[in-house]
Amino acid sequence: MVILNTVHFKISLFLFFSIIINLLPLPDIINSCRPPILLLILIYWSLAYPNKINLTYAFITGIIMDILLVTPLGFYALTHVITIYLITIYYPQIRLQSNINKMFSLLIILIPYIFMSTVLNDILEIQYNILNIIFSVIISVIIWPVLFHFLRIFRQKYV
């Protein structure tokens, strides 16, 4: 009998619900500036458990998002993997920072996400608005402290 590790099971369940949140239909104005909730939650868990939540989780959730959003296979997988790779490299420095500095670190970490999204959209000739991508990153940085606090409470109580 295989016994599931409770940390992996609970985090996988949390990531499943964040995928559902990413797929919820929203009005067009809000949908164009939607922050990447799944990526933010992956960033938090890779900061909390850098040895357990790694590039494999980023790749699998990216592939799932590619399939569900009918984007070219590997689009979200590449952006998630590179972002989580940067987090795993710099997590000791990020964990020791204050909340304000964590917001700026998140902004710097999400710059390659913006760059990869725009380059891949140009290569694949997908229509996009660069302002929407920038607004989604700014919204991500703004909601980061609240999301970080909520996930920390969840981790301390249940994981």
Buried (B, 14 or more C-beta within 10 A) or exposed (E): EEEEEEBBEBBBEBBEEBBEEBEEEEEEEEEBBBBBBBBBBBBBBBBBBBEBBBBEBBBBBBBBBBEEEEBEEBBBBBBBBBBBBBBBEBBEEBEEEEEEEBBEBBBEBBEBBBEBBBEBBEEEEEEEEEEBBBBBBBBBBEBBBEBBEEBEEEBEEEB
